[in-house]
Amino acid sequence: MKLAHPFDCEIMQRFSITIVATDSAMPPLIISENAPVGTKVVQVTANDPDSEHFGRVTYSLTDDSHMFTIDDHGWIIVDAKLDRELQSAYRLNVHVADGGSPALSDSASVIIELEDTNDNVPIFALCNMTAIVQVPFYYIYMRLSGKGGESDWYLVSIILLRT
């Protein structure tokens, strides 16, 4: 930044300057894996300065993902049930074309990351387990372990016996 003219504190004692920094990086786009079908995720926009139908733009997705669709206004919409355990992120190729003949077009990528939710129940590795062990202080120690879709867990049970 460079001054065009020297500051004159006699005329104005206070100056306010706003500086905005921009870059071409996109912030992460994260949605819940439980987002229902029909959820609007993000709107992309394209402009064509041509007049009438030459300036009308149409959007399409050119990748193989059938999990999302795009409408006439550029809204990317959830089109199928999402599951982060199957796929944690999607890279969508958005194609835009004008109404000319031949049509002029452009494309951009949109990356959508899925946020994990607690949607899997834990499952026992073995359904029935019994353990009776004589140990000092007359107690039974049992460790039941299972593996869920989200995390490992265990249950510890201690039972005191009568003598």
TIZA-550104 format. One record per residue: x, y, z of N, C-alpha, C, O, CB in turn; residue in three letters. Coordinates in nm, 2 decimals, padded with zeros to 4 digits, always signed. Each point is the difference from the previous one (the first is absolute). Last residue first. Glycine has a CB too. Layout:
REM TIZA-550104
n_c1/n_c2/n_c3/ca_c1/ca_c2/ca_c3/c_c1/c_c2/c_c3/o_c1/o_c2/o_c3/cb_c1/cb_c2/cb_c3/rest
X/Y/Z/X/Y/Z/X/Y/Z/X/Y/Z/X/Y/Z/ALA
...
END
This chain:
REM TIZA-550104
n_c1/n_c2/n_c3/ca_c1/ca_c2/ca_c3/c_c1/c_c2/c_c3/o_c1/o_c2/o_c3/cb_c1/cb_c2/cb_c3/rest
-01.88/-06.68/+05.04/+00.08/-00.12/+00.03/-00.08/-00.09/+00.09/+00.06/-00.10/+00.04/+00.15/+00.23/-00.06/THR
-00.34/+00.24/-00.39/-00.01/-00.03/+00.14/+00.09/-00.12/+00.03/+00.01/-00.09/-00.09/-00.25/+00.18/+00.11/ARG
+00.32/+00.28/-00.42/-00.06/-00.13/+00.03/+00.00/-00.01/+00.15/+00.08/+00.05/+00.08/+00.00/-00.15/-00.29/LEU
-00.06/+00.53/-00.18/+00.05/-00.06/+00.13/-00.08/-00.12/+00.03/-00.12/-00.01/-00.01/+00.19/+00.24/+00.09/LEU
+00.04/+00.03/-00.56/-00.10/-00.06/+00.08/+00.06/-00.06/+00.13/+00.10/-00.08/-00.02/-00.25/+00.03/-00.19/ILE
+00.24/+00.40/-00.25/+00.06/-00.06/+00.12/-00.11/-00.05/+00.09/-00.09/+00.08/+00.03/+00.29/+00.07/-00.05/ILE
-00.09/+00.02/-00.53/-00.10/-00.04/+00.10/+00.07/-00.07/+00.12/+00.08/-00.09/-00.02/-00.26/+00.07/-00.16/SER
+00.26/+00.35/-00.30/+00.07/-00.07/+00.11/-00.11/-00.03/+00.11/-00.07/+00.10/+00.04/+00.30/+00.01/-00.09/VAL
-00.19/+00.02/-00.51/-00.08/+00.00/+00.12/+00.07/-00.08/+00.11/+00.03/-00.11/-00.03/-00.25/+00.14/-00.11/LEU
+00.36/+00.26/-00.35/+00.00/-00.12/+00.08/-00.09/+00.02/+00.12/-00.03/+00.12/+00.04/+00.26/-00.17/-00.12/TYR
-00.09/+00.25/-00.47/-00.05/+00.02/+00.13/+00.01/-00.13/+00.08/+00.02/-00.10/-00.05/-00.18/+00.28/-00.03/TRP
+00.30/+00.10/-00.42/+00.01/-00.11/+00.09/-00.05/+00.03/+00.13/+00.00/+00.12/+00.04/+00.20/-00.20/-00.16/ASP
-00.38/+00.33/-00.33/+00.11/+00.00/+00.09/+00.00/-00.13/+00.08/-00.10/-00.08/+00.00/+00.10/+00.33/+00.02/SER
-00.30/-00.15/-00.40/+00.06/+00.13/+00.02/+00.13/-00.01/+00.09/+00.10/+00.07/-00.03/-00.33/+00.03/+00.01/GLU
-00.06/-00.47/-00.11/+00.04/+00.06/-00.13/+00.07/+00.13/+00.03/+00.07/+00.05/-00.09/-00.26/-00.15/-00.02/GLY
+00.23/-00.27/+00.49/-00.11/+00.07/-00.07/+00.05/+00.06/-00.13/+00.12/+00.00/-00.03/-00.24/+00.04/+00.25/GLY
+00.27/-00.46/+00.12/+00.05/+00.10/-00.09/-00.12/+00.06/-00.07/-00.08/-00.07/-00.06/+00.30/-00.04/+00.03/LYS
-00.11/-00.16/+00.53/-00.06/+00.00/-00.13/+00.05/+00.11/-00.08/+00.07/+00.09/+00.05/-00.28/-00.19/+00.05/GLY
+00.28/-00.20/+00.40/+00.04/+00.10/-00.09/-00.07/-00.01/-00.13/-00.04/-00.12/-00.04/+00.26/+00.13/+00.14/SER
-00.20/-00.14/+00.46/-00.07/-00.02/-00.12/+00.04/+00.10/-00.10/-00.01/+00.12/+00.03/-00.19/-00.22/+00.09/LEU
+00.39/-00.12/+00.36/+00.01/+00.11/-00.09/-00.07/-00.04/-00.13/+00.04/-00.10/-00.07/+00.19/+00.17/+00.17/ARG
-00.22/-00.21/+00.46/-00.04/-00.03/-00.14/+00.02/+00.12/-00.09/-00.04/+00.11/+00.03/-00.12/-00.28/+00.05/MET
+00.25/-00.06/+00.45/+00.04/+00.11/-00.09/-00.03/-00.04/-00.14/+00.06/-00.10/-00.05/+00.12/+00.19/+00.21/TYR
-00.31/-00.23/+00.38/+00.00/-00.04/-00.15/+00.03/+00.12/-00.08/-00.06/+00.11/+00.02/-00.10/-00.30/+00.02/ILE
+00.27/+00.06/+00.51/-00.07/+00.08/-00.10/+00.02/-00.06/-00.14/+00.10/-00.07/-00.03/-00.08/+00.28/+00.17/TYR
+00.19/-00.29/+00.34/-00.13/-00.05/-00.04/-00.08/+00.09/-00.09/-00.11/+00.04/+00.03/+00.10/-00.16/+00.19/TYR
+00.47/+00.14/-00.02/-00.10/+00.10/+00.04/-00.14/-00.04/-00.05/-00.10/+00.08/+00.00/+00.27/+00.10/+00.00/PHE
+00.23/-00.41/-00.26/+00.00/+00.05/+00.13/-00.11/+00.11/+00.02/-00.04/+00.06/-00.10/+00.29/-00.10/+00.12/PRO
-00.36/-00.31/-00.39/+00.11/+00.09/+00.02/+00.00/+00.05/+00.15/-00.10/-00.01/+00.06/+00.10/+00.08/-00.31/VAL
-00.25/-00.43/-00.13/+00.03/+00.02/+00.14/+00.13/+00.09/+00.01/+00.10/-00.04/-00.04/-00.22/-00.18/+00.11/GLN
-00.26/+00.19/-00.48/+00.14/-00.01/+00.04/+00.01/+00.02/+00.15/-00.06/+00.10/+00.05/+00.14/-00.02/-00.28/VAL
-00.44/-00.12/-00.22/+00.00/-00.02/+00.15/+00.15/-00.03/+00.04/+00.05/-00.10/-00.05/-00.30/+00.02/+00.06/ILE
-00.06/+00.27/-00.47/+00.14/-00.02/+00.07/-00.02/-00.01/+00.15/-00.05/+00.09/+00.06/+00.17/+00.03/-00.25/ALA
-00.40/-00.09/-00.33/-00.01/-00.03/+00.14/+00.14/-00.03/+00.05/+00.08/-00.07/-00.06/-00.31/-00.02/+00.04/THR
-00.07/+00.30/-00.44/+00.13/-00.03/+00.06/-00.02/-00.02/+00.15/-00.08/+00.08/+00.06/+00.20/+00.06/-00.23/MET
-00.39/-00.06/-00.35/-00.01/-00.05/+00.14/+00.14/-00.04/+00.05/+00.08/-00.06/-00.06/-00.30/-00.03/+00.01/ASN
+00.18/+00.31/-00.38/-00.12/+00.03/+00.06/-00.01/-00.04/+00.15/-00.05/+00.07/+00.08/-00.06/-00.09/-00.30/CYS
+00.55/+00.19/-00.06/-00.07/-00.13/+00.03/-00.13/+00.04/+00.08/+00.00/+00.09/+00.08/+00.22/-00.22/-00.07/LEU
-00.01/+00.49/-00.18/+00.08/-00.09/-00.09/-00.06/-00.14/+00.02/-00.01/-00.08/-00.09/+00.22/+00.22/+00.11/ALA
-00.52/+00.30/+00.04/+00.09/-00.09/+00.07/+00.07/-00.09/-00.09/-00.05/-00.05/-00.10/-00.10/+00.06/+00.29/PHE
-00.01/+00.49/-00.31/-00.04/-00.14/-00.02/+00.10/-00.08/+00.08/+00.12/+00.02/-00.01/-00.21/+00.03/-00.22/ILE
-00.13/+00.50/+00.20/+00.11/-00.09/+00.03/-00.04/-00.15/-00.02/-00.12/-00.03/+00.02/+00.22/+00.20/+00.14/PRO
-00.32/+00.23/-00.46/-00.01/-00.06/+00.14/+00.12/-00.09/+00.02/+00.06/-00.06/-00.09/-00.31/+00.07/+00.08/VAL
+00.20/+00.45/-00.31/+00.02/-00.14/+00.00/-00.01/-00.05/+00.15/+00.05/+00.06/+00.09/+00.09/-00.05/-00.30/ASN
-00.16/+00.46/+00.07/-00.11/-00.07/-00.06/+00.02/-00.15/-00.01/-00.08/-00.07/-00.07/+00.04/+00.27/-00.06/ASP
+00.23/+00.29/+00.30/+00.00/-00.13/+00.07/-00.12/-00.07/-00.06/-00.11/+00.00/+00.06/+00.22/+00.09/+00.15/ASN
+00.17/+00.26/-00.51/-00.10/+00.00/+00.11/+00.00/-00.14/+00.06/+00.04/-00.10/-00.06/-00.18/+00.28/-00.06/THR
+00.48/+00.15/-00.22/-00.04/-00.12/+00.05/-00.11/+00.02/+00.11/+00.01/+00.09/+00.08/+00.22/-00.19/-00.13/ASP
-00.13/+00.40/-00.40/+00.03/+00.00/+00.15/-00.06/-00.13/+00.06/-00.11/-00.03/-00.03/+00.11/+00.29/+00.04/GLU
+00.18/-00.14/-00.53/-00.11/-00.04/+00.08/+00.05/-00.01/+00.15/+00.10/-00.05/+00.03/-00.20/-00.08/-00.22/LEU
+00.24/+00.44/-00.27/+00.04/-00.09/+00.10/-00.12/-00.04/+00.09/-00.08/+00.09/+00.03/+00.32/+00.00/-00.04/GLU
-00.14/+00.13/-00.51/-00.10/-00.01/+00.11/+00.05/-00.11/+00.09/+00.02/-00.12/-00.04/-00.21/+00.20/-00.10/ILE
+00.38/+00.25/-00.29/+00.02/-00.12/+00.08/-00.09/+00.01/+00.12/+00.00/+00.10/+00.08/+00.24/-00.11/-00.15/ILE
-00.21/+00.20/-00.46/-00.06/+00.03/+00.13/+00.03/-00.13/+00.08/-00.04/-00.11/-00.04/-00.14/+00.27/-00.04/VAL
+00.36/+00.09/-00.42/-00.01/-00.11/+00.09/-00.06/+00.04/+00.14/+00.03/+00.11/+00.05/+00.16/-00.22/-00.17/SER
-00.25/+00.30/-00.42/+00.06/+00.02/+00.13/-00.02/-00.12/+00.08/-00.09/-00.08/-00.02/+00.06/+00.33/+00.01/ALA
-00.02/-00.03/-00.54/-00.03/-00.10/+00.10/+00.08/+00.03/+00.13/+00.10/+00.08/-00.01/-00.13/-00.25/-00.17/SER
-00.20/+00.37/-00.34/+00.11/+00.01/+00.10/-00.03/-00.11/+00.10/-00.11/-00.06/+00.00/+00.15/+00.31/-00.03/ASP
-00.21/-00.07/-00.51/-00.01/-00.06/+00.13/+00.12/+00.02/+00.09/+00.10/+00.04/-00.05/-00.25/-00.21/-00.06/SER
-00.17/+00.29/-00.38/+00.12/+00.03/+00.07/-00.01/-00.05/+00.14/-00.11/+00.01/+00.06/+00.17/+00.19/-00.21/LEU
-00.34/-00.35/-00.33/+00.00/+00.05/+00.14/+00.14/+00.02/+00.05/+00.09/-00.09/-00.02/-00.30/-00.03/+00.06/ALA
+00.08/+00.17/-00.57/+00.03/-00.10/+00.11/+00.00/+00.06/+00.14/+00.03/+00.12/+00.01/+00.10/-00.26/-00.18/PRO
-00.41/+00.33/+00.08/+00.02/-00.12/-00.09/+00.12/+00.03/-00.09/-00.01/+00.08/-00.09/-00.24/-00.14/+00.09/SER
+00.03/+00.23/+00.52/+00.05/+00.03/-00.13/+00.01/-00.13/-00.08/-00.01/-00.11/+00.05/+00.13/+00.31/+00.03/GLY
-00.25/-00.11/+00.40/-00.10/-00.03/-00.10/+00.05/+00.02/-00.14/-00.09/-00.01/-00.09/-00.08/+00.06/+00.26/GLY
+00.50/-00.18/+00.26/-00.09/+00.10/-00.04/-00.10/-00.05/-00.11/+00.01/-00.11/-00.04/+00.16/+00.29/+00.11/ASP
+00.09/-00.46/+00.35/+00.00/+00.03/-00.15/-00.10/+00.11/-00.02/-00.10/+00.01/+00.07/+00.17/-00.24/-00.13/ALA
+00.23/-00.06/+00.48/-00.10/+00.10/-00.04/+00.01/+00.03/-00.15/+00.12/+00.01/-00.05/-00.11/+00.09/+00.29/VAL
+00.13/-00.50/+00.17/+00.02/+00.05/-00.14/-00.11/+00.10/-00.02/-00.12/-00.02/+00.03/+00.22/-00.20/-00.12/HIS
+00.17/-00.05/+00.52/-00.12/+00.08/-00.04/+00.03/+00.06/-00.14/+00.11/+00.07/-00.02/-00.17/-00.02/+00.26/VAL
+00.24/-00.47/+00.08/+00.04/+00.08/-00.11/-00.12/+00.07/-00.05/-00.09/-00.06/-00.06/+00.28/-00.09/+00.00/ASN
-00.05/-00.08/+00.56/-00.10/+00.02/-00.11/+00.06/+00.09/-00.10/+00.05/+00.11/+00.03/-00.24/-00.14/+00.13/LEU
+00.35/-00.30/+00.26/+00.05/+00.11/-00.09/-00.09/+00.01/-00.11/-00.01/-00.10/-00.09/+00.25/+00.07/+00.16/ARG
-00.28/-00.18/+00.46/-00.04/+00.00/-00.14/+00.06/+00.12/-00.07/+00.00/+00.11/+00.05/-00.21/-00.24/+00.00/TYR
+00.28/-00.19/+00.44/+00.00/+00.12/-00.07/-00.04/-00.02/-00.15/+00.02/-00.11/-00.05/+00.16/+00.21/+00.21/ALA
-00.17/-00.46/+00.17/+00.01/+00.12/+00.09/-00.01/+00.13/-00.07/-00.02/+00.10/+00.07/+00.15/-00.24/+00.09/SER
-00.32/-00.39/-00.22/+00.08/+00.10/-00.07/-00.01/+00.13/+00.08/-00.11/+00.05/+00.03/+00.06/-00.15/-00.26/GLN
-00.11/-00.31/+00.42/+00.03/-00.05/-00.14/+00.08/+00.10/-00.08/+00.09/-00.04/-00.07/-00.30/-00.08/+00.08/LEU
+00.08/+00.22/+00.43/+00.08/-00.12/+00.01/+00.03/-00.06/-00.13/+00.09/-00.07/-00.02/-00.19/+00.03/+00.24/GLU
-00.19/+00.42/-00.18/+00.14/+00.04/+00.02/+00.09/-00.13/+00.01/+00.12/+00.01/-00.04/-00.19/+00.21/+00.14/ARG
-00.41/-00.14/-00.34/+00.05/-00.08/+00.11/+00.15/+00.02/+00.00/+00.08/-00.04/-00.09/-00.26/-00.13/+00.06/ASP
-00.34/+00.37/-00.20/+00.15/+00.01/+00.02/+00.04/-00.10/+00.11/-00.07/-00.02/+00.09/+00.07/+00.26/-00.18/LEU
-00.44/-00.22/-00.27/+00.04/-00.01/+00.14/+00.15/-00.01/+00.01/+00.07/-00.08/-00.07/-00.28/-00.04/+00.13/LYS
+00.00/+00.39/-00.47/+00.00/-00.14/+00.05/+00.05/+00.00/+00.14/+00.06/+00.09/+00.05/-00.02/-00.18/-00.28/ALA
-00.06/+00.49/-00.02/-00.09/-00.07/-00.08/-00.01/-00.15/+00.04/-00.08/-00.07/-00.06/+00.13/+00.23/-00.13/ASP
+00.10/+00.39/+00.35/+00.01/-00.14/+00.03/-00.10/-00.08/-00.08/-00.12/+00.03/+00.01/+00.21/+00.02/+00.23/VAL
+00.08/+00.42/-00.43/-00.10/-00.06/+00.09/+00.04/-00.15/+00.02/+00.04/-00.07/-00.09/-00.22/+00.24/+00.01/ILE
+00.36/+00.35/-00.12/+00.04/-00.14/+00.01/-00.09/-00.06/+00.11/+00.00/+00.05/+00.11/+00.24/-00.01/-00.20/ILE
-00.34/+00.41/-00.22/+00.00/-00.06/+00.13/+00.04/-00.15/-00.01/-00.06/-00.07/-00.08/-00.12/+00.23/+00.16/TRP
+00.11/+00.18/-00.44/+00.13/-00.03/+00.04/+00.01/-00.06/+00.14/+00.11/-00.01/+00.05/-00.04/+00.20/-00.19/GLY
-00.46/-00.08/-00.14/+00.05/+00.12/+00.07/+00.14/-00.02/+00.05/+00.05/+00.08/+00.07/-00.29/-00.02/-00.01/HIS
-00.02/-00.41/-00.28/+00.01/+00.11/-00.09/+00.06/+00.13/+00.06/+00.05/+00.08/-00.08/-00.24/-00.18/-00.05/ASP
+00.31/-00.37/+00.38/-00.12/+00.06/-00.07/+00.03/+00.11/-00.09/+00.12/+00.04/-00.02/-00.25/-00.11/+00.22/ASP
+00.40/-00.40/-00.02/+00.00/+00.14/-00.01/-00.12/+00.06/-00.07/-00.04/-00.06/-00.10/+00.30/+00.05/+00.10/ILE
-00.09/-00.47/+00.31/-00.05/+00.06/-00.13/+00.02/+00.15/+00.01/+00.03/+00.05/+00.11/-00.20/-00.25/-00.14/THR
+00.38/-00.28/+00.29/-00.04/+00.14/+00.00/-00.05/+00.03/-00.14/+00.03/-00.07/-00.10/+00.14/+00.13/+00.27/PHE
-00.02/-00.49/-00.06/-00.04/+00.03/+00.13/-00.05/+00.15/+00.00/-00.07/+00.03/+00.10/+00.23/-00.19/+00.00/MET
+00.05/-00.13/-00.45/-00.15/+00.01/-00.01/-00.06/+00.04/+00.14/-00.12/-00.01/+00.03/+00.12/-00.16/-00.21/HIS
+00.50/+00.21/-00.10/-00.07/-00.01/+00.13/-00.15/+00.02/-00.03/-00.04/+00.10/-00.06/+00.24/-00.01/+00.18/SER
+00.17/-00.07/-00.44/-00.08/-00.12/+00.01/-00.08/-00.01/+00.13/-00.06/-00.10/+00.02/+00.23/-00.01/-00.16/ASP
-00.03/+00.58/-00.13/+00.07/-00.11/+00.06/-00.10/-00.12/+00.01/-00.11/+00.01/-00.04/+00.26/+00.15/+00.17/ASP
-00.25/+00.30/-00.29/+00.06/-00.09/-00.10/+00.08/-00.12/+00.06/+00.06/-00.07/-00.07/-00.05/+00.27/-00.08/THR
-00.44/+00.18/+00.24/+00.11/-00.07/+00.07/+00.05/-00.10/-00.10/-00.08/-00.08/-00.05/-00.02/+00.11/+00.29/LEU
-00.16/+00.46/-00.34/-00.01/-00.15/+00.00/+00.12/-00.05/+00.08/+00.10/+00.07/+00.02/-00.22/-00.08/-00.24/SER
-00.18/+00.50/+00.06/+00.09/-00.07/+00.08/-00.01/-00.15/-00.01/-00.12/-00.05/-00.02/+00.12/+00.24/+00.18/TYR
-00.11/+00.29/-00.47/-00.05/-00.12/+00.05/+00.11/-00.08/+00.08/+00.12/+00.00/-00.05/-00.29/-00.01/-00.14/THR
+00.04/+00.56/+00.01/+00.10/-00.11/+00.03/-00.08/-00.12/+00.05/-00.10/+00.01/+00.07/+00.28/+00.16/-00.02/VAL
-00.26/+00.30/-00.37/-00.06/-00.09/+00.09/+00.10/-00.12/+00.02/+00.05/-00.06/-00.09/-00.29/+00.12/+00.02/ARG
+00.30/+00.31/-00.24/+00.05/+00.02/+00.13/-00.05/-00.10/+00.10/+00.04/+00.01/+00.12/-00.01/+00.23/-00.18/GLY
-00.17/-00.23/-00.40/+00.15/-00.03/+00.00/+00.06/+00.02/+00.14/+00.10/-00.07/+00.03/-00.09/+00.15/-00.26/PHE
-00.48/+00.02/+00.14/+00.03/-00.14/+00.02/+00.15/-00.04/+00.00/+00.04/-00.10/+00.05/-00.26/+00.05/-00.15/HIS
+00.14/+00.56/+00.17/-00.11/-00.10/-00.03/+00.05/-00.14/+00.03/+00.07/-00.03/+00.10/-00.16/+00.19/-00.27/GLU
+00.50/+00.16/+00.15/-00.14/+00.03/+00.01/-00.09/-00.12/-00.03/+00.05/-00.09/-00.07/+00.00/+00.33/+00.02/SER
+00.47/-00.22/+00.27/-00.07/+00.00/-00.13/-00.15/+00.02/+00.03/-00.05/-00.02/+00.11/+00.22/-00.13/-00.22/ASP
+00.18/+00.09/+00.45/-00.05/+00.13/-00.03/-00.07/+00.01/-00.13/-00.05/+00.11/-00.04/+00.24/-00.02/+00.17/PRO
-00.13/-00.48/+00.25/+00.04/+00.02/-00.14/-00.06/+00.13/-00.04/-00.12/+00.02/+00.00/+00.12/-00.27/-00.05/ASP
+00.13/-00.05/+00.53/-00.07/+00.11/-00.07/+00.05/+00.00/-00.14/+00.12/-00.03/-00.03/-00.13/+00.16/+00.24/ASN
-00.05/-00.48/+00.25/+00.08/+00.03/-00.12/-00.08/+00.11/-00.07/-00.12/+00.00/-00.01/+00.22/-00.23/-00.02/ALA
-00.08/-00.06/+00.54/-00.05/+00.10/-00.09/+00.09/+00.03/-00.12/+00.12/+00.00/+00.02/-00.25/+00.10/+00.17/THR
-00.02/-00.48/+00.24/+00.10/+00.05/-00.08/-00.06/+00.10/-00.10/-00.12/-00.02/-00.04/+00.26/-00.19/+00.06/VAL
-00.29/+00.00/+00.49/-00.04/+00.06/-00.13/+00.13/+00.05/-00.08/+00.07/+00.08/+00.06/-00.30/-00.02/+00.03/GLN
+00.12/-00.47/+00.31/+00.07/+00.13/-00.03/-00.05/+00.04/-00.14/-00.04/-00.08/-00.08/+00.25/+00.02/+00.21/VAL
-00.44/-00.28/+00.13/+00.13/+00.00/+00.06/+00.07/+00.13/-00.02/+00.04/+00.07/+00.09/-00.02/-00.32/-00.13/VAL
-00.55/+00.04/+00.08/+00.09/+00.09/-00.08/+00.13/+00.02/+00.07/+00.01/+00.04/+00.11/-00.21/+00.08/-00.21/LYS
-00.15/-00.55/+00.13/+00.07/+00.11/+00.07/+00.08/+00.08/-00.09/+00.08/-00.06/-00.08/-00.07/-00.08/+00.28/THR
-00.26/-00.27/-00.31/-00.07/+00.13/-00.02/+00.07/+00.12/+00.07/-00.04/+00.11/-00.03/-00.17/-00.24/+00.00/GLY
+00.25/-00.36/+00.24/-00.01/+00.03/-00.15/-00.08/+00.13/-00.02/-00.10/+00.02/+00.07/+00.11/-00.27/-00.12/VAL
+00.23/+00.22/+00.52/-00.10/-00.07/-00.08/+00.01/+00.04/-00.15/+00.05/+00.10/-00.04/-00.20/-00.11/+00.25/PRO
+00.55/-00.02/+00.17/-00.08/+00.10/-00.07/-00.10/-00.07/-00.09/+00.04/-00.09/-00.08/+00.16/+00.25/+00.08/ALA
+00.15/-00.36/+00.30/-00.15/-00.02/+00.01/-00.08/+00.11/-00.07/-00.12/+00.00/+00.02/+00.17/-00.11/+00.20/ASN
+00.43/+00.12/-00.19/-00.03/-00.12/-00.08/-00.15/-00.03/+00.01/-00.05/-00.08/-00.08/+00.28/-00.01/+00.11/GLU
-00.05/+00.60/+00.02/-00.02/-00.13/+00.08/-00.03/-00.11/-00.10/-00.07/+00.01/-00.10/-00.02/+00.12/+00.30/SER
+00.40/+00.28/-00.37/-00.14/-00.03/+00.04/-00.01/-00.13/+00.07/+00.09/-00.08/+00.00/-00.17/+00.21/-00.20/ILE
+00.46/+00.27/+00.01/-00.03/-00.12/+00.08/-00.15/-00.01/+00.03/-00.06/+00.10/+00.05/+00.30/-00.09/+00.05/ILE
+00.18/+00.26/-00.39/-00.15/-00.01/+00.00/-00.03/-00.13/+00.06/+00.02/-00.11/-00.05/-00.04/+00.25/-00.16/LEU
+00.47/+00.22/+00.23/-00.06/-00.14/-00.01/-00.15/+00.00/+00.01/-00.06/+00.08/+00.07/+00.27/-00.17/+00.03/PRO
+00.04/+00.51/-00.32/-00.01/-00.06/+00.13/-00.06/-00.14/-00.01/-00.07/-00.03/-00.09/+00.05/+00.26/+00.20/PRO
+00.31/-00.02/-00.50/-00.13/-00.01/+00.04/+00.00/-00.06/+00.14/+00.07/-00.09/+00.03/-00.15/+00.05/-00.26/MET
+00.45/+00.35/-00.06/-00.03/-00.12/+00.07/-00.14/+00.00/+00.05/-00.06/+00.10/+00.05/+00.30/-00.12/+00.02/ALA
+00.01/+00.38/-00.29/-00.08/-00.09/-00.09/-00.04/-00.13/+00.07/-00.06/-00.08/-00.06/+00.17/+00.18/-00.14/SER
-00.03/+00.39/+00.44/+00.08/-00.09/-00.07/-00.09/-00.09/-00.08/-00.13/+00.01/+00.01/+00.31/-00.01/+00.16/ASP
-00.17/+00.51/+00.12/-00.07/-00.11/-00.07/+00.11/-00.09/-00.06/+00.10/+00.04/-00.04/-00.31/+00.10/+00.00/THR
+00.14/+00.30/+00.42/+00.09/-00.09/-00.07/-00.08/-00.11/-00.06/-00.09/-00.06/+00.07/+00.29/+00.11/+00.08/ALA
-00.29/+00.48/+00.02/-00.06/-00.13/-00.01/+00.10/-00.09/-00.09/+00.04/+00.04/-00.11/-00.28/+00.05/+00.13/VAL
+00.22/+00.39/+00.30/+00.08/-00.08/-00.10/-00.07/-00.13/+00.00/-00.01/-00.07/+00.10/+00.23/+00.20/-00.06/ILE
-00.34/+00.40/+00.12/-00.04/-00.14/+00.01/+00.08/-00.07/-00.11/+00.00/+00.04/-00.12/-00.23/+00.01/+00.21/THR
+00.26/+00.44/+00.21/+00.04/-00.08/-00.12/-00.04/-00.14/+00.02/+00.03/-00.06/+00.10/+00.16/+00.21/-00.15/ILE
-00.25/+00.38/+00.27/-00.04/-00.14/+00.01/+00.03/-00.07/-00.13/-00.06/+00.04/-00.11/-00.12/+00.02/+00.28/SER
+00.33/+00.42/+00.12/-00.02/-00.07/-00.13/-00.04/-00.15/+00.03/+00.06/-00.06/+00.10/+00.11/+00.22/-00.22/PHE
-00.13/+00.37/+00.38/-00.02/-00.14/+00.01/-00.03/-00.06/-00.14/-00.08/+00.05/-00.08/+00.00/-00.03/+00.32/ARG
+00.14/+00.45/-00.16/+00.08/-00.05/+00.11/+00.00/-00.16/+00.00/+00.09/-00.06/+00.06/-00.13/+00.27/+00.07/GLN
-00.02/+00.20/-00.51/-00.06/-00.12/+00.05/+00.09/-00.06/+00.10/+00.11/-00.04/-00.04/-00.24/+00.00/-00.18/MET
+00.24/+00.47/+00.06/-00.13/-00.01/-00.06/-00.08/-00.12/+00.05/-00.12/+00.00/+00.03/+00.22/+00.10/-00.24/ILE
+00.33/-00.01/+00.37/-00.08/+00.12/+00.03/-00.14/-00.01/-00.06/-00.09/+00.05/+00.05/+00.31/+00.08/-00.04/GLU
+00.13/-00.46/-00.09/-00.08/-00.02/+00.13/-00.07/+00.12/+00.04/-00.09/-00.01/+00.09/+00.26/-00.15/-00.02/CYS
+00.00/-00.05/-00.54/+00.00/+00.13/+00.06/-00.09/-00.01/+00.13/-00.12/+00.00/-00.01/+00.15/+00.12/-00.22/ASP
+00.27/-00.47/-00.14/-00.11/+00.02/+00.10/+00.01/+00.14/+00.06/+00.12/+00.05/+00.02/-00.13/-00.30/+00.03/PHE
+00.19/+00.12/-00.56/+00.04/+00.00/+00.15/-00.12/+00.03/+00.08/-00.10/+00.07/-00.03/+00.33/+00.01/-00.03/PRO
-00.29/-00.33/-00.41/+00.02/+00.14/+00.05/+00.04/-00.01/+00.15/-00.03/-00.10/+00.07/-00.13/+00.20/-00.24/HIS
+00.11/-00.50/-00.06/-00.01/+00.08/-00.12/+00.04/+00.15/+00.03/+00.05/+00.07/-00.08/-00.23/-00.23/-00.01/ALA
+00.35/-00.31/+00.34/-00.08/+00.12/+00.01/+00.00/+00.08/-00.13/+00.11/+00.01/-00.06/-00.06/+00.00/+00.30/LEU
+00.01/-00.56/-00.18/+00.08/+00.12/-00.01/-00.10/+00.12/+00.01/-00.11/+00.00/-00.06/+00.29/-00.12/-00.08/LYS
-00.13/-00.46/+00.22/-00.08/+00.12/+00.00/+00.09/+00.12/+00.00/+00.10/+00.01/+00.07/-00.29/-00.13/+00.05/MET
END
